[in-house]
Amino acid sequence: MTAATHTTPALPFGGIRPGRIVAWTLLFIGGLIMVTPLAFMFSTSLKTAGQVYDLRLIPLAPTLNNYMVILADGRFMRWFLNSMIVAVTVTVSNVFFDSLVGYTLAKFEFRGRYFIFLAILSTLMIPTEMLVIPWYLMSSKLGWIDSYWGIMFPGMMTAFGTFLMKQFFEGVPNDFLEAARVDGLNEFQIWWKVAMPLVTPALSALAIFTFLGNWTAFFWPLIVTTSKELYTLPVGLSSFAVEQSIQWEMIMTGAALATIPTLLVFLLLQRYIVRGVMLAGLKG
Amino acid sequence: MATTVDLGGAAPSRSLWHRLPMRTKRLVWVWSFLALPIVFYTVIRFYPTVDAFWLSLTNWDLLKPPKFIGLANYQKMFADAQFWKVFRNTFAYLIVGTPVSLLLSFVIAYYLDRVRVMHGLIRALYFLPFLTTAAAMAWVWRWFYQPAPIGVINNFLGTLGIPQQPFIRSVDQALPSIMVTAIWAGLGFQIIIFMAGLRAIPSTYYEAARIDGLGEWAILRKITLPLLKPTTVFLVVFSSIGFLRIFDQVYNMTTNDPGGPLGSTKPLVLLIYQTAFNSYAMGYAAAQTVVLFTILLFVSLLQLWILREKK
């Protein structure tokens, strides 16, 4: 199944029929309901403590004061930075290693290729939750608790990414690689300079998924971090919210800060993201 | 294939590397590409997997070194009423959450696929929640579920004259309330995947069906749904695994009594977390992870079996 067969069903919807209008209206209302929690989150983050009970969506006197308070606190900036460092590093690592391994498995003939492919694929069956206890043991023995490496190491390579990239590299014509070989490029250069540029849609899908997954990750960072300095944003937000207990405007501001980066990325890259999800879904 | 390209145009060199045959050189490249990944998968994936099985047979508690106790952890677990309650909760998330989210996302995708007016905007509205952080949105939903002067939903119900609901404060409503947030978060992804599946169906099939005089309902039943089966199976498995592993929402929406009220929302992963990192019963927690692994393995194998059967 290739994602290229992108044909719209040629159904006769030219004329405007009442059924169409009803369906459109219902879809639109449904869409509005979907973003209601986000709308209220942003709206409340712009309200003062006194206005929280006033549930109008557009605040009477919007203020950025909550954001100022939270950012002045310093902890949020730190958590934000931690999450950024972790998500970016893991994404770079996955884009590099998953595609290197995917390429090797797709484009080289060697003994043990199938075995290695199956071995990597089999790790898809093992849930993270089963590995956290051994990982925790490993981390505490090696002093990785409360370190960036401790948060990052489990995700540095993934079977999903490797499988995705292998599928795409299989579509790269061998002639291109042979031509580069004749030109005297070594195998690493062929992969990096010739093959990689040909699979950029897959690379962007992989990058987006990895970044999103690590930005929102909660379970393992919660386990491996004990000092507040090293919390990632979701873990920090959770502890912050418990501490604030009923100051909903502050909690909403924190939640908004965790949400803004991914929404911004989406607004900038909407086309690639939707296509990336479709690609990954069809190939995966 | 290309092994005939010998030393190529490279300047003659006496170094060992240049005297190697092409095939050997390639093998050196292959294994140097794979060296670090092999170490990674061995140390970070396979060894911990084996270790988890081993730990499940020990009484390790972080203080004393692990001691082999056979299947005692499993015996204890299967005799534990709390474990079975958690087991039931986990399947409640799955059995209700998966069909509801799949039905909703299919209906939305089916109609959204035909929408031309503001297609991109409507699709974005449905997709946005997928990009949020579950831990953050859990707090937004938690606020939504609060009693009247605070909570958005109870305020709304109030204006409609509907009685106030306890939501996450009630033993009966808490689990469905949390499930709604999980369905909400995952819906956008499922819609996009369904739409991709719908678009992969060649339009000639529809045209032929129209010529044969099939109505819309018949086309849906006889063409769309059967051809969409791989997509549907993928989403059933993907969504099931998601619900079986639910944690972020439950943890954040019930922080004052994790998995409460009275354990009515506690899923398996939260039990594992508490057993391991609150009670430090690592061996017992490892046994619980083995159960989770077995369930997930069963679901994945079921997918392979269903897809194979029809091919």
Chai-1 contact restraints between the chains, C-beta under 6 A:
chainA,res_idxA,chainB,res_idxB,connection_type,confidence,min_distance_angstrom,max_distance_angstrom,comment,restraint_id
A,T5,B,A200,contact,1.0,0.0,6.0,A-B,restraint_1
A,H6,B,R199,contact,1.0,0.0,6.0,A-B,restraint_2
A,T7,B,S203,contact,1.0,0.0,6.0,A-B,restraint_3
A,P9,B,S203,contact,1.0,0.0,6.0,A-B,restraint_4
A,P9,B,Y206,contact,1.0,0.0,6.0,A-B,restraint_5
A,A10,B,S203,contact,1.0,0.0,6.0,A-B,restraint_6
A,F13,B,R114,contact,1.0,0.0,6.0,A-B,restraint_7
A,A23,B,Y111,contact,1.0,0.0,6.0,A-B,restraint_8
A,W24,B,V115,contact,1.0,0.0,6.0,A-B,restraint_9
A,L27,B,Y111,contact,1.0,0.0,6.0,A-B,restraint_10
A,L27,B,L112,contact,1.0,0.0,6.0,A-B,restraint_11
A,L27,B,I122,contact,1.0,0.0,6.0,A-B,restraint_12
A,G31,B,I122,contact,1.0,0.0,6.0,A-B,restraint_13
A,G31,B,L125,contact,1.0,0.0,6.0,A-B,restraint_14
A,G31,B,Y126,contact,1.0,0.0,6.0,A-B,restraint_15
A,M34,B,L125,contact,1.0,0.0,6.0,A-B,restraint_16
A,M34,B,Y126,contact,1.0,0.0,6.0,A-B,restraint_17
A,M34,B,P129,contact,1.0,0.0,6.0,A-B,restraint_18
A,V35,B,L125,contact,1.0,0.0,6.0,A-B,restraint_19
A,V35,B,L128,contact,1.0,0.0,6.0,A-B,restraint_20
A,P37,B,V140,contact,1.0,0.0,6.0,A-B,restraint_21
A,F40,B,V152,contact,1.0,0.0,6.0,A-B,restraint_22
A,M41,B,V140,contact,1.0,0.0,6.0,A-B,restraint_23
A,Y53,B,P149,contact,1.0,0.0,6.0,A-B,restraint_24
A,L55,B,N155,contact,1.0,0.0,6.0,A-B,restraint_25
A,F97,B,P37,contact,1.0,0.0,6.0,A-B,restraint_26
A,L100,B,F33,contact,1.0,0.0,6.0,A-B,restraint_27
A,V101,B,P37,contact,1.0,0.0,6.0,A-B,restraint_28
A,T104,B,V30,contact,1.0,0.0,6.0,A-B,restraint_29
A,T104,B,F33,contact,1.0,0.0,6.0,A-B,restraint_30
A,T104,B,L34,contact,1.0,0.0,6.0,A-B,restraint_31
A,F108,B,V30,contact,1.0,0.0,6.0,A-B,restraint_32
A,F110,B,L27,contact,1.0,0.0,6.0,A-B,restraint_33
A,F110,B,V30,contact,1.0,0.0,6.0,A-B,restraint_34
A,T123,B,R45,contact,1.0,0.0,6.0,A-B,restraint_35
A,M125,B,L297,contact,1.0,0.0,6.0,A-B,restraint_36
A,M125,B,S300,contact,1.0,0.0,6.0,A-B,restraint_37
A,I126,B,T49,contact,1.0,0.0,6.0,A-B,restraint_38
A,P127,B,F293,contact,1.0,0.0,6.0,A-B,restraint_39
A,P127,B,L296,contact,1.0,0.0,6.0,A-B,restraint_40
A,E129,B,V269,contact,1.0,0.0,6.0,A-B,restraint_41
A,E129,B,I272,contact,1.0,0.0,6.0,A-B,restraint_42
A,E129,B,T289,contact,1.0,0.0,6.0,A-B,restraint_43
A,E129,B,L292,contact,1.0,0.0,6.0,A-B,restraint_44
A,M130,B,A52,contact,1.0,0.0,6.0,A-B,restraint_45
A,M130,B,T289,contact,1.0,0.0,6.0,A-B,restraint_46
A,M130,B,F293,contact,1.0,0.0,6.0,A-B,restraint_47
A,L131,B,P48,contact,1.0,0.0,6.0,A-B,restraint_48
A,I133,B,A276,contact,1.0,0.0,6.0,A-B,restraint_49
A,I133,B,M282,contact,1.0,0.0,6.0,A-B,restraint_50
A,I133,B,A285,contact,1.0,0.0,6.0,A-B,restraint_51
A,I133,B,A286,contact,1.0,0.0,6.0,A-B,restraint_52
A,P134,B,P48,contact,1.0,0.0,6.0,A-B,restraint_53
A,P134,B,D51,contact,1.0,0.0,6.0,A-B,restraint_54
A,P134,B,A52,contact,1.0,0.0,6.0,A-B,restraint_55
A,W135,B,P48,contact,1.0,0.0,6.0,A-B,restraint_56
A,M157,B,P37,contact,1.0,0.0,6.0,A-B,restraint_57
A,M157,B,F40,contact,1.0,0.0,6.0,A-B,restraint_58
A,E178,B,A2,contact,1.0,0.0,6.0,A-B,restraint_59
A,G184,B,G8,contact,1.0,0.0,6.0,A-B,restraint_60
A,E187,B,W29,contact,1.0,0.0,6.0,A-B,restraint_61
A,T216,B,T133,contact,1.0,0.0,6.0,A-B,restraint_62
A,F218,B,A135,contact,1.0,0.0,6.0,A-B,restraint_63
A,F218,B,D248,contact,1.0,0.0,6.0,A-B,restraint_64
A,F219,B,F247,contact,1.0,0.0,6.0,A-B,restraint_65
A,P234,B,T133,contact,1.0,0.0,6.0,A-B,restraint_66
A,P234,B,A135,contact,1.0,0.0,6.0,A-B,restraint_67
A,L237,B,A136,contact,1.0,0.0,6.0,A-B,restraint_68
A,S238,B,A135,contact,1.0,0.0,6.0,A-B,restraint_69
A,S238,B,N252,contact,1.0,0.0,6.0,A-B,restraint_70
A,A241,B,W139,contact,1.0,0.0,6.0,A-B,restraint_71
A,V242,B,T255,contact,1.0,0.0,6.0,A-B,restraint_72
A,W248,B,W143,contact,1.0,0.0,6.0,A-B,restraint_73
A,I251,B,W139,contact,1.0,0.0,6.0,A-B,restraint_74
A,A255,B,A136,contact,1.0,0.0,6.0,A-B,restraint_75
A,A255,B,W139,contact,1.0,0.0,6.0,A-B,restraint_76
A,A255,B,V140,contact,1.0,0.0,6.0,A-B,restraint_77
A,A258,B,T133,contact,1.0,0.0,6.0,A-B,restraint_78
A,A258,B,A136,contact,1.0,0.0,6.0,A-B,restraint_79
A,T259,B,T132,contact,1.0,0.0,6.0,A-B,restraint_80
A,T259,B,A136,contact,1.0,0.0,6.0,A-B,restraint_81
A,T262,B,L131,contact,1.0,0.0,6.0,A-B,restraint_82
A,F266,B,L131,contact,1.0,0.0,6.0,A-B,restraint_83
A,V277,B,I192,contact,1.0,0.0,6.0,A-B,restraint_84
A,M278,B,A196,contact,1.0,0.0,6.0,A-B,restraint_85
A,G281,B,I193,contact,1.0,0.0,6.0,A-B,restraint_86
A,G281,B,A196,contact,1.0,0.0,6.0,A-B,restraint_87
A,L282,B,A196,contact,1.0,0.0,6.0,A-B,restraint_88
